[in-house]
């Protein structure tokens, strides 16, 4: 089945540093990927839609200068949390549509747990 | 905002069928119903989806009412590994396939 891989699976950083998270589609091409954030005991919150070769579309309330998204190829999207602070600590998850129409299911990575000290 | 309503939690005995309800009374004609589940500390896993007909795959069955205002996910023989949060989502078809997650149902399968 379709596989989406995220790297790293967990990261601990000092406050003020920038952190890059990679999302790869391993056996299919993904023109669209999605980024979510999940706080403990809460549901997933959609942050942005990442489009290959164009700018990402951010959901209301998500700071685009804080969360930089790059989708430079059909198999890779990256999320960079710039100047991260403790409140950015969260579980970040990406997903990708396998194509064939927007009714096709999305497949999710296993997430990246980010802890900012 | 999520367009679905689910009970916050349910219990099920191991080996029995788990029936998870979902209300989506404002669903529009071209919107699909998707079910995903999330086991603790993992990314969501796709289970099944449908438009108006009932669907079945190796994991589960999806029963959609004729008026499409509600649906039920059926896990025919629940196991302890089915313990997870189950999300029923109506797709934003006209918005590029975005999925807006609600709070889901926390299913506990007990021995």
Interface residues (C-beta under 8 A of the other chain):
Chain A: X4 X6 X32 X34 X36 X43 X44 X45 X46 X49 X91 X93 X95 X97 X102 X103 X104 X105 X106 X107 X108 X109 X110 X111 X113
Chain B: X32 X34 X36 X38 X41 X42 X43 X44 X45 X46 X49 X51 X87 X91 X93 X96 X97 X98 X99 X100 X101 X102 X103 X104
